[in-house]
C-alpha cells in the first residue's frame, strides 16, 4: 500500500517547484514553491472530483501539513548526521 502523500520534484523542467501527490481518492497533485510551499500553489486533479470547496480546503491543508512535517524531519536528520 502506498503512503497517503508523496513528495516529488522535477528540477530540470520545473526548477523552484515542489509537488505533494495525494495517492488516495480523490487523487491530486499540489504544486507549490520550494521556498514557501503555500505560495504560487496550483492544484492538479488526477481523478474527477465531486467534493465541496470545504473538503478541497481540508485536503490542501493536510498536504501542506505533510510537506511541512517531512521537510522538518529531513532537516532534523541532516542536523543529526552533521553533529
ABEGO torsion letter per residue (X at the ends): XBBABBBBBBAAABBGBBBBBBABOBBBBBBBBAABAABGBBBBBABBBBBBAAAAAAAAAAAAAAAAAAAAAAAAAAAAAAX
